[in-house]
Amino acid sequence: MNIDIDVEKLKYLLNDMDVYIGELIDNVLNDSETDPHYSAVFTSNKIKCYIQIMNELGEKLPYSNAEEFFDFNVYTKEEYRLFEESRRKESEYYRNIQY
């Protein structure tokens, strides 16, 4: 499939994606462990896709993976650990695609 995309408009759409991802991370970290309403897998997918697409667009980001994204956005190592623990647990029953 050959898709003609206006790269500048795509970059514009992705411009504040890191802020949106930060809000998703905050929701996951503040969610109930016993009755979660926010998906760590979904959020992890967003981080990975965002980084990959921005790299493909030639945009230089100050992070290259989820852990570096957390670090750059001033999350603690413990917050990253808790997020990853939530993602691993959820990934066992998550029915959609996982990157």
N, C-alpha and C positions, 0 to 999 in steps of 0.2 A: 504494500500500500504506500503510495506516494502522497504525502500531505503537504500542502503549501501553507506554512504558518508564518504569520507576522511575528517575528522574533521579538521585536520591541514591545508589542502588545502582550506577549506571553511573559516577558520580563516584568512588565508593569503589573500584571496579575499576580506574579510571584513575589513582588517587591516586599510585601509585609507578611509573607507566609511564616517567617520565623516568629513573629509576634503571635500569630494564630496558634502555631505549634506550642509556644510557651504557655498559652492559655489552656491548651489540651493537657500539657504536662501537669500544670497546677491542678486541673480537675482530677486527673488520675491520682496524684499524690494526696489530695484531700478527700478522696472517695472512701466509701465504706469498704473495709476488707471483706465483710461477710455478705454485703448486698451491693456490689459495685454497679454504678450506672455509667461509668466512663471506661473506655477501652484503651488499655496500654498497648495492645497489638495494633489497633488502628492508629494510635499516635506514633508508635515506632515506624509503622509503614509510611506515615506522612514525613517523618524525619528523613528516612532513607530515600524516598522518592524525591523529596525536595533537594537533597544534596546531589543526587545523581543528575537530575534535570538541570540544575544550575551549573554543574560541571560540564554537562553536554552543551550548554549555551555559552560556555567559555567564561562564566562568572567565577571569580576566585572567592571562595568562602574561607573563613578562618577556622573551619572545622571540616573533617572528612568522614566522620562517623557519629553515631548517636552519643557515645560517651564524650567526645570532644564538643558536640553541640551543647550538652549539659554543662560542661566545664566553662565553655565560652559564655553561656548565658547565666553564669553565676549560681548554678545549682551546686549543692554539696555532693561529695562522694556518697554520703549516706542516702541522699535523695535519689541519686542515680541507681544505687543498689536496690532501694525500695521499688523504684520504677521497673527495673529489670526483673525483680522477683515477681512483681505483679504481671509483667508481660509473659514470663515463663509459665506461670500458673494458668493464665488465660489461654495461652497458645495451645494447651492440651485440648480445649473444647471449641476454640475459635473456628468458625465455619468458612470464613472468607479467605481470600488470598493473604499470605504472609510473605513479606520480603525479607 
